[in-house]
Amino acid sequence: MSDEILRPWEVRSSRTLLRDRWINLRADHCVTRRGAQLDPYYVLEYEDWVHVVALDEEDRLLLVRQYRHGAGVTSLELPGGKLDAHESDPVAAGARELLEETGHAAPSLRHLARLSPNPATHSNWIHVLYGEGAKEVAPLKLDSGEDIRVERIPWREALALTLGGGIINSQHVGLLIVALAQTKGVKIGG
């Protein structure tokens, strides 16, 4: 396939359909390199997201269980959220989210990966962080739409739970596997 076809599309116009504190929905008029007109082509613009794979002093993974209205279910997830408008450092934002959602702080967090939640439709990035030795240091500080229960699960059990469908957020499944592969040498598959 020619490299010409793989170049970015021409954007002839762009308009914002919806903008609020949570989301920006944009409609672009695009022309592909083969000349196809895509109008509208919708793009979801979010702030970057950050999620934390944090282990406590007993090597247990800190997870949060909360109701998720979109799916109408209670979901077991990694602590995290969006970078606030004034934030540019995913590590600082991850430390803030970990403290707010779990009451824990890790002595150090390290950035493992920057990934796209969906490169076809999303303009933002997901950052996955890793920390060990997290200690409970404060009460939870939740947003108005959050009701969270913190769960501490030995990381091997959490991995089995993840692979068995106990964690349903596909992004969190991938982020957890990336983190455990990089930090604990976990191998998935043959």
N, CA, C and O of each residue as an XYZ file, in Angstrom:
760
protein
N       0.845     -1.170      0.000
C       0.000      0.000      0.000
C       0.892      1.236      0.000
O       1.898      1.292      0.708
N       0.528      2.173     -0.764
C       1.292      3.407     -0.897
C       1.261      4.213      0.397
O       0.237      4.277      1.078
N       2.398      4.827      0.726
C       2.446      5.705      1.899
C       1.523      6.903      1.736
O       1.065      7.475      2.724
N       1.246      7.286      0.487
C       0.355      8.423      0.217
C      -1.022      8.182      0.828
O      -1.621      9.108      1.375
N      -1.532      6.957      0.747
C      -2.864      6.627      1.270
C      -2.886      6.724      2.800
O      -3.930      7.014      3.383
N      -1.762      6.489      3.442
C      -1.707      6.474      4.897
C      -1.496      7.848      5.520
O      -1.447      7.965      6.744
N      -1.372      8.864      4.720
C      -1.198     10.221      5.249
C      -2.504     10.735      5.842
O      -3.575     10.210      5.537
N      -2.419     11.765      6.694
C      -3.638     12.308      7.313
C      -4.638     12.804      6.276
O      -4.279     13.215      5.172
N      -5.907     12.750      6.676
C      -6.973     13.248      5.822
C      -6.948     14.769      5.784
O      -6.424     15.415      6.691
N      -7.516     15.328      4.735
C      -7.709     16.771      4.641
C      -8.977     17.116      5.419
O     -10.028     16.513      5.203
N      -8.874     18.081      6.317
C     -10.036     18.559      7.063
C     -10.475     19.863      6.415
O      -9.781     20.876      6.507
N     -11.624     19.834      5.766
C     -12.118     21.022      5.048
C     -12.870     21.984      5.967
O     -12.867     23.195      5.747
N     -13.510     21.435      6.993
C     -14.171     22.283      7.976
C     -14.352     21.474      9.248
O     -14.265     20.246      9.251
N     -14.603     22.193     10.318
C     -14.789     21.561     11.611
C     -15.732     22.433     12.425
O     -15.607     23.658     12.432
N     -16.676     21.798     13.111
C     -17.593     22.562     13.946
C     -17.845     21.802     15.251
O     -17.886     20.572     15.281
N     -18.008     22.560     16.303
C     -18.308     21.978     17.604
C     -19.815     21.823     17.734
O     -20.565     22.782     17.551
N     -20.252     20.616     18.049
C     -21.677     20.334     18.225
C     -22.100     20.432     19.682
O     -23.227     20.825     19.985
N     -21.188     20.072     20.586
C     -21.494     20.084     22.012
C     -20.203     20.316     22.775
O     -19.183     19.684     22.504
N     -20.260     21.228     23.730
C     -19.105     21.463     24.597
C     -19.624     21.740     26.001
O     -20.451     22.628     26.208
N     -19.126     20.964     26.962
C     -19.393     21.248     28.364
C     -18.177     20.815     29.171
O     -17.110     20.581     28.603
N     -18.325     20.707     30.484
C     -17.149     20.393     31.307
C     -16.663     18.955     31.150
O     -15.555     18.629     31.575
N     -17.477     18.093     30.547
C     -17.111     16.686     30.429
C     -16.667     16.279     29.030
O     -15.814     15.404     28.884
N     -17.237     16.905     27.995
C     -17.017     16.399     26.641
C     -17.090     17.531     25.624
O     -17.764     18.541     25.826
N     -16.385     17.327     24.541
C     -16.498     18.201     23.386
C     -16.716     17.276     22.188
O     -15.876     16.426     21.894
N     -17.834     17.445     21.507
C     -18.139     16.653     20.319
C     -17.957     17.542     19.103
O     -18.591     18.589     18.969
N     -17.072     17.097     18.220
C     -16.723     17.861     17.030
C     -17.145     17.085     15.793
O     -17.043     15.859     15.757
N     -17.622     17.803     14.775
C     -17.961     17.192     13.481
C     -17.029     17.796     12.435
O     -17.040     19.004     12.201
N     -16.233     16.948     11.817
C     -15.302     17.388     10.779
C     -15.813     16.985      9.411
O     -16.478     15.960      9.261
N     -15.498     17.798      8.413
C     -15.704     17.426      7.015
C     -14.327     17.027      6.513
O     -13.446     17.869      6.340
N     -14.151     15.719      6.281
C     -12.852     15.167      5.893
C     -12.897     14.618      4.480
O     -13.935     14.172      3.991
N     -11.738     14.665      3.843
C     -11.548     14.032      2.547
C     -10.333     13.119      2.691
O      -9.235     13.562      3.027
N     -10.562     11.818      2.425
C      -9.460     10.863      2.541
C      -8.518     11.013      1.356
O      -8.850     11.698      0.388
N      -7.367     10.393      1.414
C      -6.389     10.452      0.323
C      -6.912      9.782     -0.953
O      -6.421     10.057     -2.048
N      -7.908      8.904     -0.807
C      -8.521      8.293     -1.996
C      -9.697      9.118     -2.498
O     -10.356      8.739     -3.465
N      -9.965     10.261     -1.835
C     -11.003     11.165     -2.298
C     -12.375     10.966     -1.697
O     -13.313     11.661     -2.087
N     -12.530     10.045     -0.762
C     -13.834      9.826     -0.126
C     -14.165     11.008      0.779
O     -13.317     11.481      1.536
N     -15.405     11.475      0.691
C     -15.894     12.566      1.532
C     -16.533     11.965      2.784
O     -17.458     11.159      2.686
N     -16.052     12.347      3.928
C     -16.605     11.892      5.206
C     -17.132     13.130      5.923
O     -16.374     13.886      6.531
N     -18.440     13.318      5.840
C     -19.040     14.525      6.405
C     -20.436     14.206      6.915
O     -21.339     14.014      6.101
N     -20.652     14.141      8.210
C     -19.699     14.493      9.252
C     -18.878     13.290      9.695
O     -19.328     12.148      9.606
N     -17.674     13.561     10.171
C     -16.846     12.575     10.865
C     -16.728     13.077     12.297
O     -16.148     14.132     12.551
N     -17.284     12.310     13.228
C     -17.375     12.766     14.616
C     -16.096     12.430     15.394
O     -15.542     11.336     15.283
N     -15.656     13.403     16.177
C     -14.489     13.232     17.046
C     -14.890     13.644     18.456
O     -15.453     14.719     18.663
N     -14.597     12.785     19.415
C     -14.825     13.082     20.827
C     -13.539     13.633     21.419
O     -12.494     12.984     21.381
N     -13.627     14.824     21.958
C     -12.467     15.461     22.566
C     -12.642     15.476     24.079
O     -13.557     16.115     24.599
N     -11.783     14.784     24.765
C     -11.767     14.747     26.226
C     -10.414     15.256     26.697
O      -9.460     15.329     25.922
N     -10.344     15.608     27.975
C      -9.038     15.810     28.601
C      -8.366     14.433     28.647
O      -9.051     13.413     28.583
N      -7.045     14.396     28.755
C      -6.363     13.113     28.922
C      -6.856     12.446     30.207
O      -7.261     13.112     31.160
N      -6.810     11.104     30.206
C      -7.199     10.315     31.361
C      -5.957      9.694     31.977
O      -4.963      9.462     31.288
N      -6.016      9.429     33.264
C      -4.922      8.773     33.964
C      -5.512      7.701     34.877
O      -6.516      7.929     35.552
N      -4.871      6.525     34.887
C      -5.296      5.429     35.760
C      -4.076      4.866     36.460
O      -2.980      4.814     35.902
N      -4.293      4.446     37.698
C      -3.179      4.060     38.553
C      -3.288      2.590     38.951
O      -4.301      2.147     39.491
N      -2.227      1.854     38.672
C      -2.071      0.495     39.178
C      -1.195      0.650     40.417
O       0.021      0.812     40.319
N      -1.836      0.597     41.585
C      -1.130      0.825     42.841
C      -1.257     -0.401     43.732
O      -2.343     -0.953     43.911
N      -0.128     -0.810     44.283
C      -0.091     -1.921     45.222
C       0.203     -1.377     46.611
O       1.031     -0.481     46.776
N      -0.483     -1.926     47.609
C      -0.224     -1.488     48.981
C       0.982     -2.241     49.538
O       1.652     -2.976     48.812
N       1.249     -2.057     50.804
C       2.435     -2.669     51.429
C       2.330     -4.190     51.533
O       3.329     -4.864     51.783
N       1.133     -4.730     51.343
C       0.936     -6.185     51.378
C       0.786     -6.752     49.969
O       0.290     -7.866     49.798
N       1.209     -5.995     48.965
C       1.186     -6.407     47.553
C      -0.235     -6.635     47.036
O      -0.465     -7.467     46.159
N      -1.183     -5.879     47.597
C      -2.567     -5.954     47.146
C      -2.836     -4.781     46.202
O      -2.386     -3.658     46.431
N      -3.572     -5.070     45.152
C      -3.949     -4.048     44.181
C      -5.109     -3.233     44.726
O      -6.091     -3.787     45.220
N      -4.990     -1.914     44.632
C      -6.079     -1.031     45.056
C      -7.024     -0.835     43.890
O      -6.642     -0.310     42.844
N      -8.265     -1.261     44.080
C      -9.309     -1.117     43.069
C     -10.487     -0.364     43.667
O     -10.646     -0.309     44.887
N     -11.297      0.206     42.814
C     -12.498      0.903     43.266
C     -13.714      0.269     42.597
O     -13.705     -0.034     41.404
N     -14.748      0.081     43.391
C     -16.009     -0.438     42.861
C     -17.009      0.706     42.898
O     -17.190      1.357     43.927
N     -17.662      0.945     41.751
C     -18.619      2.045     41.671
C     -19.664      1.763     40.600
O     -19.452      0.971     39.682
N     -20.785      2.433     40.748
C     -21.858      2.333     39.763
C     -21.475      3.124     38.521
O     -20.972      4.243     38.616
N     -21.722      2.524     37.342
C     -21.455      3.178     36.067
C     -22.748      3.257     35.296
O     -23.265      2.246     34.821
N     -23.272      4.470     35.170
C     -24.603      4.682     34.623
C     -24.717      4.293     33.147
O     -25.760      3.789     32.729
N     -23.676      4.515     32.355
C     -23.749      4.185     30.929
C     -24.117      2.726     30.695
O     -24.966      2.419     29.858
N     -23.480      1.835     31.433
C     -23.764      0.398     31.312
C     -24.824     -0.059     32.305
O     -25.361     -1.160     32.182
N     -25.127      0.788     33.294
C     -26.123      0.428     34.292
C     -25.664     -0.672     35.228
O     -26.473     -1.475     35.693
N     -24.358     -0.714     35.507
C     -23.801     -1.781     36.339
C     -22.823     -1.210     37.359
O     -22.356     -0.078     37.235
N     -22.530     -2.018     38.360
C     -21.447     -1.717     39.280
C     -20.184     -2.320     38.691
O     -20.184     -3.472     38.259
N     -19.114     -1.546     38.673
C     -17.893     -1.936     37.971
C     -16.685     -1.853     38.898
O     -16.542     -0.898     39.662
N     -15.820     -2.856     38.825
C     -14.553     -2.871     39.556
C     -13.495     -2.298     38.627
O     -13.305     -2.799     37.518
N     -12.801     -1.245     39.071
C     -11.907     -0.502     38.182
C     -10.643     -0.050     38.885
O     -10.528     -0.120     40.109
N      -9.704      0.412     38.087
C      -8.521      1.080     38.600
C      -8.915      2.492     39.033
O      -9.779      3.103     38.404
N      -8.307      3.019     40.086
C      -8.565      4.416     40.417
C      -8.006      5.316     39.323
O      -6.967      5.025     38.731
N      -8.704      6.401     39.070
C      -8.222      7.335     38.060
C      -9.298      8.291     37.634
O     -10.387      8.335     38.205
N      -8.972      9.058     36.618
C      -9.907     10.040     36.103
C      -9.230     10.909     35.073
O      -8.240     10.512     34.457
N      -9.773     12.104     34.889
C      -9.241     12.985     33.859
C      -8.248     13.962     34.456
O      -8.330     14.307     35.635
N      -7.320     14.403     33.640
C      -6.462     15.500     34.041
C      -7.320     16.755     34.049
O      -8.046     17.024     33.092
N      -7.237     17.514     35.119
C      -7.986     18.762     35.181
C      -7.383     19.749     34.190
O      -6.228     19.606     33.787
N      -8.158     20.741     33.804
C      -7.743     21.693     32.767
C      -6.397     22.351     33.075
O      -5.640     22.654     32.153
N      -6.089     22.574     34.340
C      -4.831     23.227     34.712
C      -3.661     22.251     34.835
O      -2.529     22.682     35.054
N      -3.909     20.949     34.700
C      -2.863     19.940     34.884
C      -2.237     19.523     33.560
O      -2.924     19.382     32.548
N      -0.927     19.331     33.585
C      -0.240     18.824     32.401
C       0.601     17.590     32.720
O       1.071     16.906     31.810
N       0.792     17.304     34.005
C       1.632     16.186     34.429
C       0.751     15.006     34.826
O       0.060     15.069     35.843
N       0.764     13.923     34.034
C      -0.082     12.781     34.379
C       0.298     12.123     35.702
O      -0.565     11.548     36.365
N       1.562     12.193     36.102
C       1.965     11.578     37.368
C       1.346     12.340     38.541
O       0.828     11.726     39.473
N       1.396     13.658     38.501
C       0.772     14.457     39.566
C      -0.742     14.239     39.580
O      -1.341     14.121     40.648
N      -1.359     14.186     38.401
C      -2.804     13.953     38.326
C      -3.149     12.563     38.854
O      -4.161     12.396     39.536
N      -2.327     11.573     38.551
C      -2.556     10.220     39.051
C      -2.434     10.140     40.562
O      -3.217      9.449     41.214
N      -1.458     10.842     41.123
C      -1.310     10.875     42.579
C      -2.540     11.514     43.212
O      -3.030     11.043     44.238
N      -3.038     12.586     42.599
C      -4.243     13.248     43.095
C      -5.442     12.310     43.038
O      -6.183     12.186     44.013
N      -5.637     11.642     41.888
C      -6.779     10.720     41.730
C      -6.692      9.544     42.698
O      -7.703      9.145     43.277
N      -5.498      8.987     42.880
C      -5.315      7.871     43.809
C      -5.709      8.295     45.220
O      -6.401      7.557     45.920
N      -5.275      9.470     45.636
C      -5.596      9.971     46.968
C      -7.092     10.237     47.105
O      -7.698      9.848     48.103
N      -7.697     10.898     46.110
C      -9.120     11.232     46.187
C      -9.997      9.986     46.231
O     -10.941      9.916     47.018
N      -9.686      8.997     45.384
C     -10.582      7.841     45.236
C     -10.294      6.695     46.190
O     -11.176      5.875     46.445
N      -9.066      6.618     46.731
C      -8.743      5.501     47.635
C      -8.250      5.948     48.997
O      -8.184      5.141     49.925
N      -7.899      7.230     49.135
C      -7.312      7.703     50.380
C      -5.862      7.282     50.545
O      -5.278      7.480     51.610
N      -5.273      6.703     49.504
C      -3.900      6.201     49.566
C      -2.933      7.096     48.800
O      -3.297      7.781     47.844
N      -1.688      7.060     49.261
C      -0.584      7.714     48.548
C       0.522      6.673     48.378
O       0.784      5.881     49.283
N       1.152      6.681     47.237
C       2.286      5.789     46.968
C       3.569      6.618     47.078
O       3.589      7.779     46.670
N       4.643      6.029     47.629
C       5.895      6.779     47.763
C       6.392      7.352     46.429
O       6.978      8.434     46.385
N       6.148      6.616     45.360
C       6.487      7.137     44.035
C       5.601      6.451     43.010
O       5.249      5.280     43.144
N       5.256      7.205     41.998
C       4.493      6.670     40.876
C       5.352      6.839     39.635
O       6.045      7.843     39.472
N       5.296      5.853     38.774
C       6.014      6.013     37.512
C       5.063      5.805     36.341
O       4.132      5.001     36.388
N       5.338      6.556     35.305
C       4.526      6.533     34.087
C       4.976      5.331     33.259
O       6.155      5.205     32.930
N       4.030      4.446     32.924
C       4.371      3.248     32.159
C       4.048      3.381     30.674
O       4.816      2.923     29.829
N       2.914      4.004     30.352
C       2.511      4.045     28.937
C       1.509      5.159     28.705
O       0.774      5.572     29.602
N       1.509      5.626     27.471
C       0.503      6.572     26.981
C      -0.163      5.882     25.804
O       0.485      5.575     24.803
N      -1.472      5.637     25.931
C      -2.216      4.885     24.935
C      -3.452      5.665     24.511
O      -3.885      6.579     25.213
N      -4.017      5.306     23.371
C      -5.248      5.943     22.906
C      -6.448      5.092     23.320
O      -6.422      3.873     23.149
N      -7.503      5.715     23.865
C      -8.698      4.943     24.193
C      -9.404      4.431     22.937
O     -10.009      3.359     22.964
N      -9.335      5.181     21.842
C      -9.899      4.769     20.559
C      -9.399      5.766     19.516
O      -9.972      6.848     19.384
N      -8.345      5.428     18.774
C      -7.755      6.395     17.849
C      -8.669      6.780     16.689
O      -8.391      7.755     15.991
N      -9.738      6.046     16.472
C     -10.669      6.389     15.389
C     -11.551      7.572     15.755
O     -11.904      8.372     14.889
N     -11.909      7.692     17.028
C     -12.905      8.698     17.402
C     -12.508      9.598     18.570
O     -13.173     10.607     18.805
N     -11.463      9.275     19.299
C     -11.081     10.044     20.485
C      -9.773     10.795     20.235
O      -8.844     10.258     19.633
N      -9.714     12.031     20.700
C      -8.497     12.826     20.518
C      -7.572     12.760     21.731
O      -6.444     13.248     21.660
N      -8.012     12.177     22.830
C      -7.232     12.192     24.068
C      -6.376     10.944     24.234
O      -6.417     10.017     23.425
N      -5.600     10.955     25.312
C      -4.707      9.847     25.654
C      -5.051      9.325     27.045
O      -5.588     10.047     27.885
N      -4.727      8.046     27.266
C      -4.809      7.434     28.595
C      -3.376      7.201     29.055
O      -2.555      6.660     28.315
N      -3.089      7.614     30.278
C      -1.777      7.374     30.884
C      -1.951      6.329     31.969
O      -2.861      6.436     32.792
N      -1.087      5.316     31.982
C      -1.128      4.321     33.046
C       0.121      4.504     33.902
O       1.246      4.585     33.409
N      -0.134      4.565     35.214
C       0.928      4.764     36.195
C       1.026      3.541     37.089
O       0.074      2.769     37.215
N       2.179      3.374     37.704
C       2.397      2.248     38.606
C       3.077      2.733     39.877
O       3.991      3.556     39.834
N       2.617      2.210     41.008
C       3.249      2.525     42.284
C       3.122      1.365     43.246
O       2.151      0.608     43.204
N       4.111      1.231     44.112
C       4.112      0.199     45.143
C       4.177      0.853     46.509
O       4.546      2.021     46.629
N       3.818      0.099     47.542
C       3.925      0.585     48.919
C       2.919      1.657     49.277
O       3.174      2.477     50.160
N       1.774      1.664     48.603
C       0.752      2.683     48.877
C       0.213      2.509     50.293
O      -0.043      1.396     50.751
N       0.049      3.653     50.977
C      -0.471      3.659     52.350
C      -1.703      4.543     52.413
O      -1.805      5.554     51.718
N      -2.639      4.135     53.269
C      -3.819      4.961     53.491
C      -3.421      6.153     54.348
O      -2.904      5.994     55.454
N      -3.670      7.359     53.820
C      -3.226      8.571     54.506
C      -4.330      9.604     54.692
O      -4.135     10.588     55.405
N      -5.485      9.397     54.066
C      -6.541     10.409     54.121
C      -7.894      9.765     53.835
O      -7.955      8.668     53.279
N      -8.967     10.437     54.209
C     -10.304      9.948     53.820
C     -10.522     10.178     52.325
O      -9.831     10.987     51.707
N     -11.476      9.470     51.759
C     -11.816      9.665     50.353
C     -12.340     11.079     50.152
O     -12.965     11.660     51.039
N     -12.072     11.622     48.963
C     -12.564     12.956     48.602
C     -13.221     12.821     47.230
O     -12.579     13.025     46.200
N     -14.509     12.474     47.232
C     -15.192     12.080     46.008
C     -15.930     13.231     45.347
O     -16.396     14.157     46.010
N     -16.027     13.154     44.029
C     -16.845     14.089     43.267
C     -18.321     13.776     43.525
O     -18.649     12.718     44.062
N     -19.196     14.682     43.149
C     -20.628     14.519     43.421
C     -21.222     13.282     42.751
O     -22.203     12.738     43.260
N     -20.680     12.827     41.655
C     -21.205     11.656     40.958
C     -20.512     10.354     41.318
O     -20.725      9.335     40.662
N     -19.683     10.378     42.357
C     -18.932      9.179     42.732
C     -19.405      8.637     44.075
O     -19.475      9.368     45.064
N     -19.726      7.358     44.097
C     -19.925      6.590     45.318
C     -19.023      5.385     45.148
O     -19.301      4.505     44.333
N     -17.951      5.341     45.906
C     -16.882      4.363     45.673
C     -16.645      3.517     46.913
O     -16.675      4.008     48.041
N     -16.408      2.231     46.675
C     -15.915      1.339     47.717
C     -14.522      0.876     47.285
O     -14.352      0.360     46.181
N     -13.544      1.058     48.140
C     -12.171      0.643     47.849
C     -12.046     -0.840     48.161
O     -12.501     -1.308     49.204
N     -11.422     -1.576     47.240
C     -11.164     -2.999     47.455
C      -9.681     -3.255     47.265
O      -9.066     -2.744     46.329
N      -9.114     -4.047     48.158
C      -7.702     -4.416     48.110
C      -7.636     -5.905     47.808
O      -8.089     -6.730     48.602
N      -7.070     -6.244     46.658
C      -7.055     -7.631     46.205
C      -5.614     -8.005     45.858
O      -4.957     -7.271     45.120
N      -5.099     -9.149     46.381
C      -3.747     -9.560     45.977
C      -3.632     -9.519     44.450
O      -4.533     -9.973     43.745
N      -2.527     -8.977     43.943
C      -2.455     -8.690     42.515
C      -2.630     -9.931     41.654
O      -3.184     -9.830     40.559
N      -2.181    -11.093     42.103
C      -2.369    -12.315     41.303
C      -3.858    -12.670     41.202
O      -4.333    -13.096     40.149
N      -4.583    -12.490     42.304
C      -6.028    -12.724     42.281
C      -6.718    -11.695     41.388
O      -7.659    -12.020     40.663
N      -6.249    -10.470     41.447
C      -6.819     -9.419     40.601
C      -6.579     -9.734     39.126
O      -7.452     -9.490     38.292
N      -5.414    -10.269     38.800
C      -5.135    -10.656     37.414
C      -6.082    -11.770     36.972
O      -6.635    -11.714     35.873
N      -6.271    -12.779     37.821
C      -7.206    -13.861     37.486
C      -8.627    -13.317     37.328
O      -9.356    -13.727     36.425
N      -9.010    -12.402     38.200
C     -10.320    -11.774     38.114
C     -10.453    -11.007     36.797
O     -11.491    -11.061     36.138
N      -9.402    -10.302     36.430
C      -9.387     -9.533     35.181
C      -9.562    -10.449     33.975
O     -10.389    -10.183     33.104
N      -8.790    -11.516     33.928
C      -8.839    -12.439     32.788
C     -10.128    -13.246     32.767
O     -10.508    -13.775     31.722
N     -10.813    -13.350     33.915
C     -12.065    -14.096     33.996
C     -13.314    -13.244     33.810
O     -14.427    -13.747     33.961
N     -13.151    -11.973     33.485
C     -14.307    -11.115     33.247
C     -14.796    -10.363     34.462
O     -15.846     -9.723     34.397
N     -14.076    -10.414     35.570
C     -14.485     -9.705     36.776
C     -14.257     -8.204     36.708
O     -14.866     -7.441     37.457
N     -13.383     -7.786     35.810
C     -13.205     -6.364     35.513
C     -13.713     -6.192     34.092
O     -13.165     -6.774     33.156
N     -14.766     -5.390     33.931
C     -15.442     -5.313     32.630
C     -15.032     -4.113     31.787
O     -15.333     -4.067     30.594
N     -14.353     -3.145     32.386
C     -13.911     -1.983     31.626
C     -12.707     -2.410     30.789
O     -11.623     -2.636     31.326
N     -12.897     -2.520     29.478
C     -11.850     -3.072     28.614
C     -10.563     -2.254     28.672
O      -9.471     -2.812     28.568
N     -10.681     -0.941     28.835
C      -9.471     -0.129     28.952
C      -8.692     -0.505     30.206
O      -7.465     -0.597     30.174
N      -9.396     -0.720     31.299
C      -8.730     -1.058     32.547
C      -8.112     -2.449     32.483
O      -7.052     -2.683     33.064
N      -8.756     -3.363     31.790
C      -8.177     -4.692     31.586
C      -6.827     -4.552     30.893
O      -5.827     -5.107     31.348
N      -6.807     -3.814     29.798
C      -5.562     -3.629     29.054
C      -4.500     -2.905     29.863
O      -3.331     -3.289     29.839
N      -4.898     -1.861     30.581
C      -3.940     -1.092     31.372
C      -3.331     -1.939     32.483
O      -2.133     -1.851     32.752
N      -4.152     -2.754     33.124
C      -3.651     -3.610     34.193
C      -2.676     -4.644     33.644
O      -1.642     -4.905     34.260
N      -2.990     -5.232     32.502
C      -2.095     -6.223     31.909
C      -0.779     -5.573     31.486
O       0.286     -6.153     31.696
N      -0.834     -4.386     30.896
C       0.393     -3.668     30.536
C       1.250     -3.440     31.782
O       2.454     -3.694     31.771
N       0.621     -2.960     32.852
C       1.363     -2.656     34.075
C       1.974     -3.912     34.692
O       3.139     -3.902     35.089
N       1.203     -4.987     34.777
C       1.723     -6.214     35.393
C       2.779     -6.888     34.518
O       3.695     -7.525     35.037
N       2.660     -6.755     33.212
C       3.692     -7.301     32.323
C       5.008     -6.548     32.510
O       6.078     -7.156     32.524
N       4.927     -5.240     32.651
C       6.140     -4.428     32.793
C       6.765     -4.515     34.179
O       7.984     -4.401     34.312
N       5.949     -4.716     35.216
C       6.469     -4.636     36.576
C       6.604     -5.983     37.284
O       7.459     -6.143     38.155
N       5.774     -6.940     36.920
C       5.779     -8.232     37.593
C       6.170     -9.376     36.654
O       6.209    -10.536     37.065
N       6.459     -9.044     35.397
C       6.857    -10.078     34.429
C       5.722    -10.997     33.990
O       5.975    -12.091     33.485
N       4.484    -10.568     34.175
C       3.337    -11.389     33.786
C       3.321    -11.558     32.270
O       3.482    -10.599     31.515
N       3.123    -12.803     31.850
C       2.993    -13.103     30.431
C       1.590    -13.649     30.196
O       1.112    -14.502     30.944
N       0.939    -13.153     29.154
C      -0.395    -13.606     28.803
C      -0.282    -14.416     27.519
O       0.359    -13.981     26.562
N      -0.895    -15.579     27.496
C      -0.872    -16.417     26.298
C       0.390    -17.250     26.221
O       1.183    -17.294     27.162
N       0.568    -17.917     25.077
C       1.676    -18.847     24.903
C       2.830    -18.222     24.318
O       3.849    -18.881     24.108
